[in-house]
Amino acid sequence: PSIIANTATIETSQSATRTLAKPTHVLIENKAYLLEKSPIYISQAGKISRHKNDRYECSLHINDKGAEIIPESNNTVSLNSNAITTDSIVEIGDTISISGSDITIKCIEVLTD
């Protein structure tokens, strides 16, 4: 089966006619990881875990508000080039980066047909 990743951002003028979908996955080094209610933890090196420990910089999960990122360390976590220090909602097309890392994390929606 083929997977199509939607990373397009909807223009403000279009937002009144279309509801933004929350991301279904995050793309890290060309691999898509499913976002679920149980968090995924991301290390500075781009490693993924479903179990929390102090080597991870942030976590992402789905909740009633949508897809949410939570900074988990003292390293700077940025959402669309803006440092975040508290829980933040992410949308399709958002980019997450971690200080001291070359890894870029992209919030995507995986479409199936």
N, CA, C and O of each residue as an XYZ file, in Angstrom:
452
protein
N       0.826     -1.195      0.000
C       0.000      0.000      0.000
C       0.861      1.246      0.000
O       1.942      1.268      0.589
N       0.386      2.260     -0.651
C       1.134      3.512     -0.700
C       0.684      4.427      0.422
O      -0.462      4.371      0.867
N       1.604      5.270      0.874
C       1.315      6.253      1.918
C       1.598      7.622      1.340
O       2.650      7.850      0.743
N       0.664      8.524      1.517
C       0.832      9.899      1.064
C       0.907     10.767      2.306
O       0.006     10.722      3.144
N       1.947     11.545      2.440
C       2.099     12.416      3.611
C       1.676     13.822      3.245
O       2.202     14.406      2.298
N       0.739     14.364      3.984
C       0.253     15.717      3.752
C       0.954     16.664      4.713
O       0.727     16.596      5.921
N       1.793     17.538      4.201
C       2.472     18.526      5.040
C       2.060     19.941      4.679
O       2.668     20.903      5.149
N       1.044     20.078      3.857
C       0.610     21.404      3.403
C      -0.040     22.182      4.539
O      -0.761     21.618      5.363
N       0.222     23.464      4.570
C      -0.411     24.356      5.526
C      -1.555     25.074      4.831
O      -1.404     25.548      3.705
N      -2.686     25.155      5.492
C      -3.852     25.819      4.912
C      -3.736     27.318      5.159
O      -3.463     27.746      6.280
N      -3.941     28.105      4.127
C      -3.896     29.557      4.244
C      -5.037     30.050      5.120
O      -6.097     29.427      5.173
N      -4.824     31.168      5.808
C      -5.824     31.727      6.711
C      -7.160     31.950      6.017
O      -8.208     31.694      6.609
N      -7.145     32.418      4.785
C      -8.389     32.693      4.073
C      -9.204     31.426      3.821
O     -10.417     31.499      3.625
N      -8.544     30.263      3.823
C      -9.229     29.006      3.598
C      -9.715     28.369      4.895
O     -10.533     27.450      4.856
N      -9.234     28.833      6.030
C      -9.526     28.161      7.293
C     -10.999     28.196      7.664
O     -11.457     27.332      8.411
N     -11.753     29.163      7.169
C     -13.176     29.250      7.485
C     -13.969     28.151      6.787
O     -15.052     27.785      7.243
N     -13.442     27.622      5.690
C     -14.180     26.612      4.948
C     -13.651     25.201      5.179
O     -14.301     24.234      4.781
N     -12.487     25.060      5.812
C     -11.912     23.735      6.030
C     -11.318     23.666      7.423
O     -10.575     24.560      7.827
N     -11.635     22.619      8.157
C     -11.093     22.430      9.492
C      -9.719     21.781      9.379
O      -9.548     20.809      8.643
N      -8.740     22.314     10.105
C      -7.417     21.719     10.105
C      -7.457     20.362     10.789
O      -7.996     20.226     11.887
N      -6.890     19.374     10.142
C      -6.791     18.054     10.755
C      -5.548     18.017     11.627
O      -4.524     18.615     11.297
N      -5.649     17.317     12.729
C      -4.470     17.169     13.571
C      -3.524     16.174     12.911
O      -3.963     15.285     12.183
N      -2.239     16.320     13.162
C      -1.279     15.381     12.580
C      -1.565     13.962     13.060
O      -1.999     13.753     14.193
N      -1.320     13.006     12.196
C      -1.450     11.602     12.579
C      -0.093     10.984     12.881
O      -0.002      9.971     13.575
N       0.965     11.604     12.353
C       2.324     11.078     12.481
C       3.321     12.227     12.596
O       3.011     13.377     12.287
N       4.523     11.886     13.049
C       5.660     12.798     12.934
C       6.688     12.117     12.045
O       6.877     10.902     12.102
N       7.344     12.921     11.225
C       8.341     12.421     10.290
C       9.720     12.785     10.827
O      10.047     13.961     10.987
N      10.524     11.757     11.103
C      11.881     11.954     11.614
C      12.820     11.135     10.745
O      12.705      9.911     10.679
N      13.749     11.809     10.079
C      14.705     11.171      9.181
C      14.017     10.195      8.227
O      14.418      9.038      8.101
N      12.981     10.683      7.564
C      12.243      9.947      6.535
C      11.471      8.742      7.058
O      11.088      7.873      6.274
N      11.235      8.671      8.368
C      10.421      7.614      8.948
C       9.231      8.253      9.645
O       9.386      9.210     10.403
N       8.040      7.718      9.384
C       6.816      8.243      9.989
C       6.475      7.439     11.236
O       6.429      6.209     11.204
N       6.237      8.148     12.333
C       5.877      7.525     13.606
C       4.462      7.953     13.971
O       4.141      9.141     13.964
N       3.620      6.973     14.288
C       2.224      7.207     14.615
C       2.083      7.949     15.939
O       2.724      7.591     16.927
N       1.239      8.990     15.958
C       0.894      9.689     17.193
C      -0.338      9.023     17.784
O      -1.324      8.787     17.085
N      -0.275      8.721     19.077
C      -1.373      8.066     19.775
C      -1.621      8.783     21.096
O      -0.957      9.771     21.413
N      -2.584      8.276     21.863
C      -2.832      8.852     23.188
C      -1.651      8.617     24.117
O      -1.326      9.480     24.932
N      -1.004      7.458     24.006
C       0.208      7.242     24.791
C       1.352      7.988     24.106
O       1.519      7.883     22.891
N       2.138      8.740     24.874
C       3.159      9.606     24.256
C       4.302      8.844     23.601
O       4.628      7.719     23.978
N       4.898      9.494     22.608
C       6.196      9.048     22.111
C       7.206     10.075     22.608
O       6.937     11.276     22.597
N       8.352      9.605     23.035
C       9.416     10.457     23.556
C      10.518     10.530     22.512
O      10.883      9.521     21.909
N      11.046     11.734     22.300
C      12.041     11.963     21.258
C      13.320     12.492     21.887
O      13.303     13.464     22.643
N      14.438     11.832     21.561
C      15.736     12.258     22.090
C      16.366     13.298     21.174
O      15.887     13.534     20.065
N      17.429     13.908     21.639
C      18.162     14.899     20.858
C      18.707     14.280     19.569
O      18.850     14.972     18.560
N      19.009     12.982     19.601
C      19.539     12.281     18.426
C      18.431     11.769     17.507
O      18.717     11.130     16.495
N      17.163     12.044     17.850
C      16.057     11.602     17.020
C      15.574     10.194     17.331
O      14.788      9.628     16.571
N      16.030      9.625     18.431
C      15.574      8.296     18.849
C      14.183      8.406     19.436
O      13.851      9.394     20.092
N      13.372      7.388     19.198
C      11.979      7.361     19.643
C      11.799      6.256     20.679
O      12.372      5.173     20.559
N      10.996      6.548     21.690
C      10.654      5.536     22.689
C       9.213      5.745     23.134
O       8.695      6.859     23.052
N       8.579      4.713     23.592
C       7.243      4.802     24.200
C       7.365      4.840     25.724
O       6.356      4.878     26.427
N       8.605      4.829     26.236
C       8.841      4.832     27.677
C       9.672      6.043     28.064
O      10.711      6.308     27.460
N       9.221      6.771     29.062
C       9.886      8.006     29.483
C      11.153      7.696     30.281
O      11.171      6.816     31.141
N      12.195      8.439     29.973
C      13.382      8.498     30.820
C      14.031      9.857     30.616
O      13.569     10.638     29.783
N      15.079     10.152     31.350
C      15.635     11.507     31.322
C      16.524     11.806     30.121
O      17.128     12.877     30.077
N      16.629     10.902     29.143
C      17.404     11.191     27.932
C      16.546     11.811     26.840
O      17.065     12.140     25.773
N      15.276     11.975     27.068
C      14.377     12.470     26.027
C      14.072     13.942     26.222
O      13.923     14.421     27.346
N      13.982     14.654     25.098
C      13.847     16.117     25.120
C      12.390     16.579     25.082
O      12.052     17.621     25.643
N      11.529     15.804     24.420
C      10.123     16.193     24.320
C       9.273     14.953     24.086
O       9.775     13.885     23.734
N       7.983     15.122     24.289
C       7.042     14.043     23.988
C       5.909     14.606     23.145
O       5.610     15.800     23.196
N       5.290     13.737     22.376
C       4.136     14.094     21.545
C       3.057     13.051     21.757
O       3.343     11.860     21.879
N       1.817     13.506     21.800
C       0.693     12.588     21.924
C      -0.584     13.271     21.444
O      -0.617     14.477     21.199
N      -1.627     12.462     21.320
C      -2.957     12.948     20.931
C      -3.802     13.022     22.203
O      -3.787     12.103     23.022
N      -4.536     14.119     22.361
C      -5.488     14.217     23.472
C      -6.736     14.948     22.972
O      -6.895     15.163     21.770
N      -7.608     15.324     23.887
C      -8.865     15.984     23.491
C      -8.633     17.321     22.790
O      -9.485     17.768     22.021
N      -7.496     17.963     23.043
C      -7.186     19.248     22.419
C      -6.617     19.091     21.009
O      -6.646     20.035     20.219
N      -6.106     17.915     20.695
C      -5.460     17.673     19.406
C      -4.135     16.977     19.614
O      -3.979     16.205     20.560
N      -3.174     17.242     18.740
C      -1.821     16.701     18.882
C      -1.005     17.702     19.699
O      -1.005     18.897     19.405
N      -0.317     17.214     20.715
C       0.356     18.117     21.650
C       1.807     17.707     21.855
O       2.128     16.522     21.946
N       2.679     18.716     21.926
C       4.085     18.504     22.253
C       4.322     19.031     23.657
O       3.780     20.063     24.054
N       5.147     18.297     24.404
C       5.494     18.702     25.768
C       7.016     18.685     25.897
O       7.628     17.630     25.730
N       7.643     19.829     26.191
C       9.082     19.825     26.453
C       9.351     18.986     27.710
O       8.636     19.116     28.704
N      10.373     18.133     27.670
C      10.642     17.224     28.788
C      12.014     17.442     29.414
O      12.383     16.709     30.332
N      12.785     18.431     28.946
C      14.134     18.640     29.482
C      14.456     20.129     29.518
O      13.615     20.971     29.203
N      15.683     20.435     29.907
C      16.133     21.832     29.926
C      16.655     22.296     28.568
O      16.886     23.490     28.378
N      16.846     21.375     27.618
C      17.254     21.774     26.277
C      16.111     22.522     25.607
O      14.940     22.264     25.887
N      16.454     23.440     24.730
C      15.434     24.231     24.049
C      14.750     23.398     22.973
O      15.398     22.843     22.086
N      13.442     23.327     23.071
C      12.614     22.693     22.046
C      11.899     23.820     21.321
O      11.290     24.684     21.953
N      11.973     23.813     19.989
C      11.347     24.873     19.201
C      10.242     24.306     18.325
O      10.359     23.216     17.766
N       9.173     25.075     18.222
C       8.053     24.755     17.349
C       7.982     25.871     16.318
O       7.707     27.022     16.659
N       8.231     25.531     15.060
C       8.266     26.520     13.973
C       9.235     27.659     14.297
O       8.912     28.831     14.105
N      10.410     27.310     14.782
C      11.510     28.232     15.116
C      11.247     29.103     16.340
O      12.018     30.026     16.604
N      10.184     28.837     17.090
C       9.890     29.568     18.326
C      10.068     28.639     19.515
O       9.418     27.596     19.594
N      10.955     29.016     20.449
C      11.192     28.191     21.633
C       9.905     28.043     22.431
O       9.159     29.004     22.617
N       9.657     26.819     22.902
C       8.480     26.575     23.738
C       8.931     26.050     25.099
O       9.917     25.319     25.197
N       8.212     26.425     26.131
C       8.537     25.961     27.482
C       7.349     25.258     28.135
O       7.479     24.694     29.222
N       6.197     25.290     27.476
C       5.002     24.649     28.004
C       4.359     23.795     26.914
O       4.761     23.851     25.752
N       3.374     23.017     27.293
C       2.634     22.184     26.347
C       2.097     23.051     25.220
O       1.586     24.145     25.460
N       2.213     22.561     23.985
C       1.746     23.315     22.822
C       1.061     22.374     21.837
O       1.487     21.234     21.654
N       0.009     22.857     21.214
C      -0.693     22.104     20.170
C       0.108     22.210     18.874
O       0.588     23.287     18.519
N       0.248     21.094     18.176
C       0.922     21.089     16.872
C      -0.105     20.813     15.782
O      -1.116     20.148     16.010
N       0.179     21.336     14.599
C      -0.696     21.161     13.446
C       0.094     20.573     12.289
O       1.325     20.556     12.306
N      -0.619     20.099     11.298
C       0.025     19.561     10.097
C       0.932     20.637      9.506
O       0.526     21.790      9.358
N       2.153     20.255      9.172
C       3.119     21.178      8.585
C       4.051     21.812      9.592
O       5.058     22.405      9.204
N       3.743     21.702     10.890
C       4.624     22.274     11.913
C       5.959     21.533     11.937
O       6.036     20.338     11.649
N       7.006     22.278     12.288
C       8.351     21.732     12.392
C       8.839     21.875     13.829
O       8.708     22.934     14.443
N       9.401     20.796     14.348
C       9.941     20.776     15.705
C      11.445     20.574     15.607
O      11.920     19.748     14.827
N      12.190     21.334     16.402
C      13.636     21.147     16.460
C      14.089     21.196     17.914
O      13.409     21.751     18.777
N      15.249     20.605     18.164
C      15.814     20.524     19.506
C      17.209     21.121     19.464
O      18.000     20.789     18.580
N      17.523     22.004     20.418
C      18.837     22.650     20.413
C      19.937     21.599     20.484
O      19.821     20.597     21.189
N      21.007     21.852     19.736
C      22.149     20.948     19.719
C      21.957     19.737     18.825
O      22.772     18.815     18.848
N      20.885     19.729     18.034
C      20.587     18.589     17.175
C      20.361     19.056     15.740
O      19.850     20.151     15.507
N      20.748     18.217     14.787
C      20.479     18.493     13.378
C      19.170     17.855     12.921
O      18.778     17.997     11.763
N      18.500     17.157     13.826
C      17.266     16.447     13.501
C      16.106     17.441     13.374
O      15.927     18.306     14.232
N      15.331     17.315     12.314
C      14.112     18.095     12.145
C      12.931     17.134     12.182
O      12.943     16.090     11.530
N      11.926     17.495     12.941
C      10.731     16.674     13.104
C       9.586     17.422     12.427
O       9.342     18.592     12.725
N       8.895     16.756     11.529
C       7.806     17.372     10.781
C       6.490     16.704     11.163
O       6.403     15.477     11.188
N       5.477     17.495     11.458
C       4.147     16.975     11.789
C       3.380     16.765     10.493
O       3.213     17.696      9.705
N       2.916     15.543     10.275
C       2.266     15.210      9.010
C       0.951     14.464      9.257
O       0.679     13.981     10.356
N       0.155     14.393      8.203
C      -1.032     13.559      8.184
C      -0.801     12.497      7.128
O      -0.506     12.817      5.977
N      -0.934     11.228      7.512
C      -0.794     10.153      6.562
C      -2.174      9.834      6.012
O      -3.104      9.537      6.762
N      -2.291      9.898      4.704
C      -3.559      9.625      4.014
C      -3.523      8.215      3.452
O      -2.504      7.781      2.915
N      -4.618      7.510      3.571
C      -4.713      6.181      2.988
C      -5.838      6.178      1.974
O      -6.789      6.950      2.090
N      -5.731      5.311      0.981
C      -6.798      5.243     -0.008
C      -7.359      3.856     -0.093
O      -8.273      3.607     -0.880
